[in-house]
């Protein structure tokens, strides 16, 4: 049971950091979700949003950050 609690605590901290980052991005007027390459389809009764460029950008940034962290922990 303690391992389950530890996993939930770690996930909670991760979600808190993600939420704080998104809040900070909104306050700084970063165009996440409004980049060129984000697909938005809107009709009268239907709307679909697929943030392709935003997902690629966040993926590249997170990959760089995680690689730096792993390299620092190996030393």
C-alpha positions as a Markdown table, in Angstrom:
| # | Residue | x | y | z |
|---|---|---|---|---|
| 1 | Unk | 0.0 | 0.0 | 0.0 |
| 2 | Unk | 2.8 | 2.6 | 0.7 |
| 3 | Unk | 4.0 | 2.2 | -2.9 |
| 4 | Unk | 0.6 | 3.1 | -4.2 |
| 5 | Unk | 0.5 | 6.2 | -2.0 |
| 6 | Unk | 3.9 | 7.2 | -3.1 |
| 7 | Unk | 2.9 | 6.8 | -6.8 |
| 8 | Unk | -0.2 | 9.0 | -6.2 |
| 9 | Unk | 1.9 | 11.6 | -4.5 |
| 10 | Unk | 4.4 | 11.7 | -7.3 |
| 11 | Unk | 1.6 | 12.0 | -9.9 |
| 12 | Unk | 0.0 | 14.8 | -7.8 |
| 13 | Unk | 3.3 | 16.7 | -7.9 |
| 14 | Unk | 3.6 | 16.2 | -11.6 |
| 15 | Unk | 0.1 | 17.4 | -12.3 |
| 16 | Unk | 0.7 | 20.4 | -10.0 |
| 17 | Unk | 3.8 | 21.3 | -12.0 |
| 18 | Unk | 2.0 | 20.9 | -15.3 |
| 19 | Unk | -0.9 | 23.0 | -14.1 |
| 20 | Unk | 1.4 | 25.7 | -12.8 |
| 21 | Unk | 3.3 | 25.7 | -16.1 |
| 22 | Unk | 0.1 | 26.1 | -18.1 |
| 23 | Unk | -1.1 | 28.8 | -15.8 |
| 24 | Unk | 2.2 | 30.7 | -16.2 |
| 25 | Unk | 2.1 | 30.2 | -20.0 |
| 26 | Unk | -1.4 | 31.8 | -20.0 |
| 27 | Unk | -0.3 | 34.7 | -17.9 |
| 28 | Unk | 2.7 | 35.4 | -20.2 |
| 29 | Unk | 0.4 | 35.3 | -23.3 |
| 30 | Unk | 2.4 | 32.4 | -24.9 |
| 31 | Unk | 0.5 | 31.2 | -27.9 |
| 32 | Unk | 0.2 | 27.6 | -26.9 |
| 33 | Unk | -2.7 | 26.1 | -28.8 |
| 34 | Unk | -2.7 | 29.0 | -31.3 |
| 35 | Unk | 0.5 | 28.2 | -33.2 |
| 36 | Unk | 0.7 | 27.8 | -37.0 |
| 37 | Unk | 0.1 | 24.2 | -37.6 |
| 38 | Unk | -2.6 | 23.7 | -35.0 |
| 39 | Unk | -5.7 | 22.4 | -36.7 |
| 40 | Unk | -9.1 | 23.9 | -35.9 |
| 41 | Unk | -12.2 | 22.8 | -37.7 |
| 42 | Unk | -15.4 | 24.7 | -36.8 |
| 43 | Unk | -18.8 | 24.4 | -38.3 |
| 44 | Unk | -22.3 | 25.3 | -37.2 |
| 45 | Unk | -22.8 | 22.1 | -35.1 |
| 46 | Unk | -19.3 | 20.7 | -34.7 |
| 47 | Unk | -15.9 | 21.9 | -33.6 |
| 48 | Unk | -12.6 | 19.9 | -33.5 |
| 49 | Unk | -9.3 | 21.2 | -32.3 |
| 50 | Unk | -6.0 | 19.3 | -32.8 |
| 51 | Unk | -2.9 | 21.2 | -31.5 |
| 52 | Unk | -0.4 | 19.5 | -33.7 |
| 53 | Unk | 2.4 | 22.1 | -33.6 |
| 54 | Unk | 1.9 | 22.7 | -29.9 |
| 55 | Unk | 2.3 | 19.0 | -29.2 |
| 56 | Unk | 5.4 | 18.8 | -31.3 |
| 57 | Unk | 6.9 | 21.8 | -29.6 |
| 58 | Unk | 6.2 | 20.5 | -26.1 |
| 59 | Unk | 7.5 | 17.1 | -27.0 |
| 60 | Unk | 10.8 | 18.6 | -28.1 |
| 61 | Unk | 11.1 | 20.8 | -25.0 |
| 62 | Unk | 10.3 | 17.9 | -22.6 |
| 63 | Unk | 12.7 | 15.6 | -24.4 |
| 64 | Unk | 15.6 | 18.1 | -24.0 |
| 65 | Unk | 14.7 | 18.7 | -20.3 |
| 66 | Unk | 14.5 | 15.0 | -19.5 |
| 67 | Unk | 17.8 | 14.3 | -21.3 |
| 68 | Unk | 19.5 | 16.9 | -19.3 |
| 69 | Unk | 18.1 | 15.6 | -16.0 |
| 70 | Unk | 19.1 | 12.0 | -16.9 |
| 71 | Unk | 22.7 | 13.1 | -17.8 |
| 72 | Unk | 23.0 | 15.0 | -14.6 |
| 73 | Unk | 21.8 | 12.1 | -12.5 |
| 74 | Unk | 24.3 | 9.7 | -14.1 |
| 75 | Unk | 27.3 | 11.7 | -12.9 |
